[in-house]
Amino acid sequence: MADGLLADQLGTTDLTVSTIANIGPGIDFYFGFALIAVTAGTGAPLTIVAAAIAVALLGMVAAAFTRLEPSAGSFIAFVESGLGRRAGEVTAILVAIGYTMAMAGVVTMSGGFLADSLERATGASIPWGPLTVALSLLALWLMIRGVKLSTRVVGAAVALQVGVMAVVCVIVLVEHGSSLTLDPFRWSNVTGGLAGMSAGFPLAMYMFIGWENGPALAEETRDARRAVPRALALSIAAATLLFLLFSYATLIGLHDSTRHLERSSIPFLNVADAALGPAASLAWIVGVVSVLATLVAGTTSQSRMLFDAGREHLLPAQLGRVHQVHRTPATALTTIILTSLALIGIWAVVHIVGTGTGAMNAVGLYAEFSTFGTILIFFVYGLSALSLPLFVWRSKRAHLSWWRHLVIPSLALCALVVPFAELFSPGQPAPYDLFPYLALATVLGASGLTWGRALVSRSRAGPPSR
């Protein structure tokens, strides 16, 4: 197909590696675990288990859709199939805003974490802004060159980050062999019980964002109906095991002390410093590599959703263009990167003039962008789960499985109730207290825009002829 993506580029292994990179077991754990442990205490690994179950349910929904109707549009195509074109347009808007906001956070940390690492190694304070621009444009060049090439690079990055972090964990567990305990997996050690786990549940789910990488690459995958579901299962399982290993080793290395966790924004690096000694800089290098891998893998999959939405005229048609030589969605890729950089620039101006906190903190911006974007993504997850039974009942009734197509999506919707309830609960610090309501306003605005445009189109078309 002249206007399509290059087919048969990826297999199950490629998708699995790319998805693990998108999840970002390094960078997400670095910045996410401390907050989870503060809310759930030394029983924090159980919060990760609960989040993994919720993500597995959502993964089953995506897998069921892909088995029946694989599409580069992923969630956008899923919702359109089940709830109709107007709902598909709303989902396309939410995907465009939500994923771009989340990716803007990753773009920020590409330069921010590199600047922190260089300062630690050399003592030189280097502005992270120019580094962010340079790394983002380099990543854009790589992604435009082709999904096979970028996936190979990402695969090497995943191997490095997982390898170094696993070595740290092994050293910690060997050194503390006489004091190993199952306390982190005991319910009695979850601070506040169910309330403590619920408070950390959205944070744990944030760490898994990126699990949906595979469905968007279906058009470029060999035998997508088989490869994508397998990759979903393998990557979610692998990420769960890695997060549990990292969390357990971190708690053991810090002697199960939440006081150490509260004093450190990145507790794993403290553990790595003690475990690796003179080679501790490797853990910082892994952080940089993890951010860049997530940037490439995440933008690659998200661009496919925008590309398909443009091709189907759910979003501006320009997004549906492919590179004439490499057959990659160059316009969608460029749009995500440049929009992310523009958002960072706007944020910088706001802080410089004093409207914001006044601090040019890359970690703070990463947290703000990622949180707001993820809330919108949760809405997309919910719409997809709601769409599956309707789609199968209307269009694929011969394939209907009550367990796969009704029970699983219902359980997935129930699992999303917890993060939504926590996000809307009072007492959130600013600006996070505003984000759920801004996200809800975005959903309502996208709905109003879509249905308003449909009414205008109908009125211009006039009454149907008899």
C-alpha positions as CSV (number, residue, x, y, z in Angstrom):
1,M,0.0,0.0,0.0
2,A,1.6,3.3,-1.2
3,D,0.3,5.3,1.8
4,G,0.9,2.5,4.3
5,L,3.7,1.6,6.7
6,L,6.4,-1.0,5.7
7,A,5.0,-4.4,6.6
8,D,6.7,-7.5,8.1
9,Q,9.4,-5.6,9.9
10,L,8.9,-6.9,13.5
11,G,8.4,-10.2,15.3
12,T,7.3,-11.2,18.8
13,T,10.8,-10.6,20.2
14,D,11.1,-7.2,18.6
15,L,7.7,-6.2,20.0
16,T,8.5,-7.5,23.5
17,V,11.8,-5.7,23.7
18,S,10.3,-2.5,22.4
19,T,7.4,-2.7,24.9
20,I,9.8,-3.2,27.8
21,A,11.8,-0.2,26.7
22,N,8.6,1.8,26.4
23,I,7.6,0.8,30.0
24,G,11.1,2.0,31.0
25,P,12.0,-0.4,33.8
26,G,15.0,1.8,34.7
27,I,13.7,5.4,34.7
28,D,10.2,4.6,35.8
29,F,11.5,2.6,38.8
30,Y,14.1,5.3,39.6
31,F,11.5,8.0,40.0
32,G,8.4,6.1,40.9
33,F,9.3,3.6,43.6
34,A,10.1,6.1,46.4
35,L,6.6,7.6,46.2
36,I,5.0,4.2,46.2
37,A,7.1,3.1,49.2
38,V,6.2,6.3,51.1
39,T,2.5,5.5,50.7
40,A,2.6,1.8,51.2
41,G,5.6,1.3,53.4
42,T,7.8,-1.8,53.2
43,G,4.9,-3.6,51.7
44,A,5.2,-1.6,48.5
45,P,5.9,-4.6,46.3
46,L,2.3,-5.7,46.9
47,T,1.1,-2.4,45.4
48,I,3.2,-3.3,42.3
49,V,1.5,-6.7,42.2
50,A,-1.9,-5.1,42.3
51,A,-1.0,-2.7,39.5
52,A,0.4,-5.5,37.4
53,I,-2.9,-7.4,37.7
54,A,-4.8,-4.3,36.5
55,V,-2.4,-3.8,33.6
56,A,-2.7,-7.5,32.7
57,L,-6.5,-7.1,32.5
58,L,-6.1,-4.1,30.2
59,G,-3.5,-6.0,28.2
60,M,-6.0,-8.8,27.7
61,V,-8.5,-6.3,26.3
62,A,-5.9,-4.9,23.8
63,A,-4.9,-8.5,22.9
64,A,-8.6,-9.5,22.2
65,F,-9.0,-6.5,19.9
66,T,-5.8,-7.2,18.1
67,R,-6.7,-10.9,17.5
68,L,-9.9,-9.7,15.8
69,E,-8.9,-6.5,14.1
70,P,-5.2,-5.5,14.3
71,S,-4.6,-1.8,13.5
72,A,-1.9,0.8,13.8
73,G,-4.6,3.0,15.3
74,S,-4.6,0.8,18.4
75,F,-7.0,2.4,21.0
76,I,-8.4,4.8,18.5
77,A,-9.4,2.1,16.2
78,F,-10.6,-0.1,19.0
79,V,-13.0,2.6,20.4
80,E,-14.2,3.5,16.9
81,S,-15.0,-0.1,16.2
82,G,-17.1,-0.5,19.4
83,L,-18.6,3.0,20.0
84,G,-18.7,4.6,16.6
85,R,-16.8,7.2,14.7
86,R,-17.6,10.1,17.0
87,A,-16.2,8.2,19.9
88,G,-13.2,7.4,17.8
89,E,-12.6,11.1,17.1
90,V,-12.8,11.9,20.8
91,T,-10.3,9.1,21.6
92,A,-8.0,10.4,18.9
93,I,-8.0,13.8,20.6
94,L,-7.3,12.3,24.0
95,V,-4.6,10.1,22.6
96,A,-2.9,13.0,20.8
97,I,-3.0,15.2,23.9
98,G,-2.4,12.5,26.6
99,Y,0.4,10.7,25.0
100,T,2.2,13.8,23.8
101,M,2.0,15.3,27.3
102,A,3.4,12.1,28.8
103,M,6.1,12.0,26.1
104,A,7.0,15.6,26.9
105,G,7.9,14.5,30.3
106,V,10.2,11.8,28.9
107,V,11.8,14.3,26.5
108,T,12.5,16.6,29.5
109,M,14.3,13.9,31.3
110,S,16.4,12.9,28.3
111,G,18.4,16.1,28.9
112,G,17.6,16.5,32.5
113,F,19.0,13.2,33.7
114,L,22.0,13.5,31.4
115,A,22.8,16.9,32.9
116,D,22.5,15.5,36.4
117,S,24.8,12.6,35.5
118,L,27.4,14.8,34.0
119,E,27.3,17.1,37.0
120,R,27.8,14.1,39.3
121,A,30.7,12.8,37.2
122,T,32.5,16.1,36.4
123,G,31.1,18.7,38.8
124,A,30.2,20.9,35.9
125,S,26.7,22.4,35.9
126,I,25.3,22.0,32.3
127,P,21.9,23.5,31.3
128,W,19.6,20.6,30.5
129,G,17.6,22.5,27.9
130,P,20.1,22.3,25.0
131,L,20.8,18.7,25.8
132,T,17.1,17.9,25.6
133,V,16.8,19.5,22.2
134,A,19.9,17.7,20.9
135,L,18.9,14.3,22.1
136,S,15.3,14.6,21.0
137,L,16.3,15.6,17.4
138,L,18.8,12.7,17.4
139,A,16.0,10.3,18.4
140,L,13.7,11.8,15.8
141,W,16.3,11.1,13.1
142,L,16.7,7.5,14.2
143,M,13.0,6.9,14.3
144,I,12.4,8.3,10.8
145,R,15.1,5.9,9.5
146,G,13.0,2.9,10.2
147,V,11.3,0.9,12.9
148,K,13.6,-2.1,12.5
149,L,16.7,0.1,13.1
150,S,15.2,2.0,16.1
151,T,14.0,-1.3,17.6
152,R,17.5,-2.8,17.4
153,V,19.0,0.2,19.1
154,V,16.3,0.1,21.8
155,G,17.0,-3.6,22.3
156,A,20.6,-2.9,23.1
157,A,19.6,-0.2,25.5
158,V,17.2,-2.5,27.3
159,A,19.8,-5.2,27.6
160,L,22.2,-2.7,29.2
161,Q,19.8,-1.2,31.7
162,V,18.3,-4.5,32.8
163,G,21.8,-6.1,33.0
164,V,23.3,-3.4,35.2
165,M,20.3,-3.1,37.5
166,A,20.1,-6.9,37.8
167,V,23.8,-7.0,38.8
168,V,23.1,-4.4,41.5
169,C,20.2,-6.5,42.8
170,V,22.3,-9.7,42.9
171,I,25.1,-8.0,44.8
172,V,22.7,-6.6,47.3
173,L,20.9,-9.9,47.8
174,V,24.2,-11.8,48.2
175,E,25.6,-9.2,50.7
176,H,22.5,-9.3,52.7
177,G,21.9,-13.1,52.3
178,S,21.7,-13.7,56.0
179,S,19.0,-11.1,56.5
180,L,16.7,-11.9,53.5
181,T,13.0,-11.9,54.5
182,L,9.6,-12.1,52.9
183,D,8.4,-9.1,54.9
184,P,8.0,-6.9,51.8
185,F,5.4,-9.3,50.5
186,R,3.4,-9.6,53.7
187,W,0.1,-7.7,53.8
188,S,0.7,-6.7,57.4
189,N,3.6,-4.5,56.2
190,V,1.5,-2.4,53.9
191,T,1.2,0.9,55.7
192,G,-2.5,1.8,56.2
193,G,-3.7,-1.5,54.7
194,L,-6.0,-1.1,51.8
195,A,-6.0,2.7,52.0
196,G,-2.2,2.7,51.8
197,M,-2.2,0.4,48.8
198,S,-4.9,2.4,47.1
199,A,-2.9,5.6,47.6
200,G,0.1,4.1,45.8
201,F,-1.9,2.2,43.2
202,P,-2.0,5.0,40.6
203,L,1.7,5.6,41.0
204,A,2.4,1.9,40.4
205,M,0.2,1.9,37.3
206,Y,2.2,4.9,36.1
207,M,5.3,2.8,36.1
208,F,3.7,0.3,33.7
209,I,2.6,3.0,31.1
210,G,4.0,1.9,27.8
211,W,2.6,-1.7,28.0
212,E,0.3,-0.8,25.1
213,N,3.3,-0.4,22.7
214,G,2.7,-3.6,20.6
215,P,-0.9,-3.0,19.2
216,A,0.2,0.2,17.6
217,L,3.0,-1.6,15.7
218,A,0.6,-4.2,14.3
219,E,0.8,-3.0,10.7
220,E,4.6,-3.5,10.7
221,T,4.5,-6.9,12.4
222,R,4.6,-10.3,11.0
223,D,1.4,-12.3,11.9
224,A,0.2,-9.5,14.2
225,R,-2.8,-11.5,15.4
226,R,-0.4,-13.9,17.1
227,A,2.7,-11.8,17.7
228,V,1.1,-8.8,19.4
229,P,-0.9,-10.7,22.1
230,R,2.2,-12.8,22.9
231,A,4.4,-9.7,23.2
232,L,1.8,-8.1,25.5
233,A,1.8,-11.0,27.8
234,L,5.6,-11.4,27.8
235,S,6.4,-7.7,28.3
236,I,3.9,-7.2,31.1
237,A,5.2,-10.4,32.9
238,A,8.8,-9.3,32.4
239,A,8.2,-5.8,33.6
240,T,6.3,-7.1,36.7
241,L,9.2,-9.4,37.6
242,L,11.8,-6.7,37.1
243,F,9.9,-4.2,39.2
244,L,9.5,-6.7,42.0
245,L,13.2,-7.7,41.9
246,F,14.2,-4.0,41.9
247,S,11.8,-3.1,44.7
248,Y,12.8,-6.0,46.9
249,A,16.5,-5.4,46.4
250,T,16.0,-1.7,47.2
251,L,14.2,-2.4,50.4
252,I,16.7,-5.0,51.5
253,G,19.6,-2.7,50.6
254,L,18.0,0.1,52.7
255,H,17.3,-2.4,55.5
256,D,13.5,-2.1,55.0
257,S,13.6,1.5,56.2
258,T,11.1,3.9,54.9
259,R,13.0,6.7,56.5
260,H,15.8,6.2,53.9
261,L,13.2,6.2,51.2
262,E,11.7,9.4,52.3
263,R,15.1,11.1,52.3
264,S,16.0,10.0,48.8
265,S,14.2,10.8,45.5
266,I,16.0,8.0,43.8
267,P,16.6,5.3,46.4
268,F,17.9,2.7,43.9
269,L,20.8,4.9,43.1
270,N,21.7,5.0,46.8
271,V,21.7,1.2,46.8
272,A,23.7,1.1,43.6
273,D,26.3,3.4,45.0
274,A,26.9,1.0,47.9
275,A,26.8,-2.1,45.8
276,L,28.9,-1.0,42.8
277,G,31.4,1.2,44.6
278,P,33.8,2.8,42.1
279,A,31.6,1.6,39.2
280,A,28.5,3.3,40.6
281,S,28.4,5.7,37.7
282,L,27.1,2.7,35.7
283,A,23.7,3.1,37.4
284,W,23.6,6.7,36.3
285,I,24.5,5.8,32.7
286,V,21.7,3.2,32.8
287,G,19.3,6.0,33.8
288,V,20.2,8.0,30.8
289,V,20.0,5.0,28.5
290,S,16.6,4.1,29.9
291,V,15.2,7.5,29.3
292,L,16.4,7.5,25.7
293,A,15.1,4.0,25.1
294,T,11.7,5.0,26.4
295,L,11.8,8.2,24.3
296,V,12.4,6.2,21.1
297,A,10.0,3.3,21.9
298,G,7.3,5.5,23.2
299,T,7.3,8.0,20.4
300,T,7.5,5.2,17.8
301,S,4.3,3.5,19.0
302,Q,2.4,6.7,19.7
303,S,3.2,8.1,16.2
304,R,1.5,5.1,14.7
305,M,-1.7,5.9,16.5
306,L,-1.6,9.5,15.3
307,F,-0.6,8.4,11.8
308,D,-3.6,6.0,11.5
309,A,-6.0,8.7,12.9
310,G,-4.7,11.1,10.3
311,R,-5.1,8.5,7.5
312,E,-8.7,7.8,8.6
313,H,-9.4,11.6,8.9
314,L,-10.1,11.4,12.7
315,L,-7.2,13.9,13.1
316,P,-5.6,16.3,10.5
317,A,-4.8,14.3,7.4
318,Q,-1.2,15.5,7.3
319,L,-0.5,13.2,10.2
320,G,-1.2,10.3,7.9
321,R,1.7,10.9,5.6
322,V,4.7,8.5,5.4
323,H,8.3,9.1,4.5
324,Q,8.8,8.4,0.8
325,V,11.9,6.4,1.4
326,H,11.7,4.8,4.8
327,R,7.9,4.4,4.9
328,T,7.7,5.7,8.5
329,P,5.1,8.1,9.8
330,A,7.6,11.0,9.6
331,T,5.0,13.8,10.1
332,A,3.5,12.2,13.2
333,L,6.9,11.5,14.6
334,T,8.0,15.1,14.0
335,T,4.8,16.5,15.4
336,I,5.2,14.6,18.7
337,I,8.8,15.7,19.2
338,L,8.4,19.3,18.2
339,T,5.2,19.7,20.3
340,S,7.0,18.2,23.3
341,L,9.8,20.7,22.9
342,A,7.3,23.5,22.5
343,L,5.5,22.5,25.7
344,I,8.8,22.5,27.6
345,G,9.6,25.9,26.2
346,I,6.2,27.3,27.3
347,W,6.7,25.8,30.8
348,A,10.2,27.4,30.9
349,V,8.9,30.8,30.1
350,V,6.1,30.5,32.7
351,H,8.6,29.7,35.3
352,I,11.1,32.3,34.3
353,V,8.5,35.1,34.5
354,G,7.6,33.8,38.0
355,T,4.1,32.4,37.3
356,G,5.2,28.9,38.2
357,T,7.5,27.7,41.0
358,G,10.4,29.7,39.6
359,A,12.6,26.6,39.6
360,M,13.8,25.1,36.3
361,N,13.6,21.6,37.7
362,A,13.5,18.8,35.0
363,V,12.4,16.2,37.5
364,G,9.5,18.4,38.6
365,L,8.4,19.0,35.0
366,Y,8.7,15.3,34.2
367,A,6.4,14.4,37.1
368,E,3.8,17.1,36.1
369,F,3.7,16.3,32.4
370,S,3.7,12.5,33.0
371,T,0.9,12.7,35.6
372,F,-1.5,14.8,33.5
373,G,-0.8,12.8,30.4
374,T,-1.4,9.5,32.2
375,I,-4.8,10.7,33.6
376,L,-6.0,11.2,30.0
377,I,-4.5,7.8,29.0
378,F,-6.6,6.2,31.8
379,F,-9.7,7.6,30.1
380,V,-8.6,6.0,26.9
381,Y,-8.0,2.7,28.6
382,G,-11.6,2.9,30.0
383,L,-13.1,3.6,26.6
384,S,-11.3,0.7,25.1
385,A,-12.5,-1.7,27.8
386,L,-16.1,-0.4,27.3
387,S,-15.8,-0.9,23.5
388,L,-14.7,-4.5,23.4
389,P,-18.0,-6.3,24.2
390,L,-20.0,-3.9,22.0
391,F,-17.6,-4.5,19.1
392,V,-17.7,-8.3,19.4
393,W,-21.4,-8.4,19.8
394,R,-22.1,-6.2,16.8
395,S,-19.4,-7.3,14.3
396,K,-17.7,-10.5,15.5
397,R,-20.5,-12.4,17.3
398,A,-19.2,-15.8,15.9
399,H,-16.0,-15.2,17.9
400,L,-17.8,-14.2,21.1
401,S,-16.3,-15.5,24.4
402,W,-18.1,-14.4,27.5
403,W,-15.0,-14.6,29.5
404,R,-12.6,-12.9,27.1
405,H,-15.0,-10.3,25.7
406,L,-17.2,-9.5,28.7
407,V,-15.8,-10.6,32.0
408,I,-12.2,-9.4,31.3
409,P,-13.1,-5.9,30.1
410,S,-15.6,-5.5,33.0
411,L,-12.8,-6.4,35.5
412,A,-10.5,-4.0,33.7
413,L,-13.0,-1.2,34.1
414,C,-13.3,-2.0,37.8
415,A,-9.6,-1.9,38.2
416,L,-9.5,1.7,36.8
417,V,-12.0,2.8,39.5
418,V,-9.2,2.8,42.1
419,P,-6.7,5.2,40.4
420,F,-9.6,7.5,39.4
421,A,-10.9,7.6,42.9
422,E,-7.4,8.3,44.3
423,L,-6.7,11.0,41.7
424,F,-9.9,12.9,42.5
425,S,-9.6,12.5,46.3
426,P,-9.0,15.8,48.1
427,G,-5.7,16.7,49.6
428,Q,-3.5,16.4,46.5
429,P,-0.6,18.9,46.4
430,A,-0.6,21.7,43.8
431,P,-0.7,21.5,40.8
432,Y,-1.7,17.8,41.0
433,D,-5.0,18.7,42.6
434,L,-6.0,20.4,39.4
435,F,-4.9,17.8,36.9
436,P,-7.9,15.4,37.3
437,Y,-10.3,18.3,36.7
438,L,-8.3,19.6,33.8
439,A,-8.3,16.1,32.3
440,L,-12.1,15.8,32.8
441,A,-12.5,19.2,31.1
442,T,-10.4,18.0,28.2
443,V,-12.6,14.9,27.8
444,L,-15.7,17.0,27.9
445,G,-14.2,19.6,25.5
446,A,-13.1,16.9,23.0
447,S,-16.6,15.4,23.2
448,G,-18.3,18.8,22.7
449,L,-16.0,19.6,19.8
450,T,-16.5,16.3,18.0
451,W,-20.3,16.2,18.4
452,G,-20.6,19.9,17.6
453,R,-18.7,19.4,14.4
454,A,-20.9,16.5,13.5
455,L,-24.1,18.7,14.0
456,V,-22.6,21.5,11.8
457,S,-21.8,19.0,9.1
458,R,-25.4,17.6,9.2
459,S,-26.9,21.1,9.1
460,R,-24.8,22.0,6.1
461,A,-25.8,18.8,4.3
462,G,-29.4,19.7,4.6
463,P,-32.4,17.4,5.1
464,P,-32.1,13.9,3.4
465,S,-33.7,13.7,0.0
466,R,-36.9,11.6,-0.4
